[in-house]
Amino acid sequence: MDIAITMKNFLKIFVLSLIVINQLLAKEQSDAVLGELSGYISDVESGQNLANVNIHLLDTHLGAASSESGNYLIKNIPPGKYRIEVSRIGYHPEILNDVVIKPGRLTVRKVELIPTFVQFDDVVFTATKSEQTAQMAPASISVIKSADLKARNITTFDQALETVPGLTLQRTTGVSVQSVSLRGSSEVAGAGVGNRVLLAIDGRPALNSDSGGALWSLVPTSFIDRIEIVKGAFSSLYGSTAMGGVINVITKKPTAGRYFEVNLTGGMYETAPKDIQFQDSPNFYNNQSLGLSRNLGWFSYIFQVSRKASEGHRQHSSFEVYNLYSKFFFDFSNNRNIEVTIGGDVGRNDYPHSWFSDLKPLYISIKNKDNEQRKYTQNLDINYYAIPNPRVKYSSRFYFYRQLFKSQFNADDPNLEIRDNEPFGTFTRSHSRKMGNISQLDYHFSDKNYFISGVDLQRDLIDATPDSILYGQRQVNNIAFYAQDEHELTDKLALNIGMRFDHNKLEGGRGLSQLSPKASLVYSPVSKLSLRFLAGRAFRAPSVAERFFKREISGGTEFEPNPDLNAEKVTSLEIGSRVRVGGWADIDAALFRSTYNDMLYWINIGPERGLTDILFQVQNLNKARLQGFETSVNFYPGRAFHLRLNYTYLDSKDLSPDNEGTALAYKVKHTFSFVSSIKKGNWLINLDGRYNSAIEEVFLFPNNKPDAFLVTNGKLTRKFGKKFSSSFGVNNIGDNQYEEMARYRMPGRTWIVGTNYKF
């Protein structure tokens, strides 16, 4: 009986095997009469591979979209001769004629697309988390491309932002950015704590867990493909901190084939005028970076290592930073991909101190000359995304940041021989970790209706010692859900509505829940004109530093913790227009108003405590309003010449009961910037500059309000063939002595030389 059962089972297995083999043979025969088309798409100018390019076999339903690494694959194509259209927003479409598909064979076609020259057609992503032209973006948006960065004297990331309309910077040294503000949104006080502009790298937040400040040093300047700066309230998509806008750094993708690049830059800070100079000889700085990229079909990568070092332009302002950044792309199957990013930096810098005397603005106090900082930052990002069919896309991004900041005070004075020096060996240490996941589903209900929804999870862990100075051990969790619907109501009118819910919880403390809506309309009556309206609400949860910071060592300033802070909120309105004038210019103009409630502000509460010394506490102000006008004009009569002019007027008012109608502190009323370039053969000349009007209101150092300043920079680049170029530049051509922040003198005239080699 056992034998009979065994034979019966054997027969079943044998019959099933014959069926499977028959199906496989049938599939092989079917595959043998069908063909495949594969290859990759790249930018003809930069060599980078392009994602989301549409490849369509004309007069058929067959097609595909290129992956993040630029690869594409179309299967099951009947043999024959085809015309193939390759298209992407921001590029001229390409038609491939007479492409022959042979039975059972793989046909390979590599395509290089030519970008459109006019900025009207720039492709942007950040405003809606979907690709669109700048003309149809529902908000004011600026785009800085990698070619723009190479044309200018950019050595640190913050310099790339200097000419963005409506953006102001306040810096202390070459590696310390105190504040980046869009239309007056951020504050100067607090040493960069709690900026109201979100920094993102490839769409993920790049913020310090304890202070909420941006991780500026983590951005590798030579690794940038473009920077998108979106202005207005964008918490509906990005959550906390996106009150004034979002700065999204989009990094490069691998190039076609193999690519190797070396950048070397060196410079000299010219000796200051004799009445203020702190030494007789100039100081120097140098930057080096090495990049490597390769595409191996299903696997590609891009890698960069860099070093920046400076002796500083004033006393005790040197720094040295090493940075590593890499991306790996895995195309496991058609339109299903994993992208892994690994990066980090190690740095040392002299502790940033204000000047000792306004008569000697390049000197610091003798007791501060042995203070320094060390910084270690690492990040890991794993992004899975898939496009299973033309209507659906889903992605899930896991990211992790780790920061270790150490500050040491009084390293060289054990016997306290220097007056008022800190106790020997005093230090602070902040170890923080940020981890999160952003998962999103994109769905095309139709060609005119695009819907996205997602979940955003984040956890911050902080261990900052000593807790008599910093904030001890803290944990903050955030969970959020968001959705957005983009609908073309007519061929000329588009509506965008979005909403996000955030719940932010300080472990052992308060929980804060926020609802952030947004609505916009874009009307384009003719192809060269668009009108837009945007209304949105955004918020920022108070950072751990704002809640618990106790003492600033170098200045001796005391702070009183305030763990019961509310989230600050803003309602933002914008009416704008973008118009193309002929084929040689475009103009963008906008009126904006932002009304802040429960605004987080540093207040001196010493007098109400009966103290003569300053005692700061972060409090929620009742109300503040920032409003104004902004315009940007781009001239491009041809590829040989480009000129961009930007102007922003800002009116800021404190509307809280005790100060109603007074100007907010540290706001710049008038800002103007320009960028121009002329290309002649192998020569490229670039000239850029910016103007800030005088600061009218401050709450610290009223006798040292920063004056108005105009700074211009120039660079001359010469190409020697396709692989080698050299450059010569000057920053602050007029040797203007100025401050962005009270008592922190900025660099005077600076000379720069550089070389770039590609092979």
Disulfide bonds with the S-S distance in Angstrom:
none
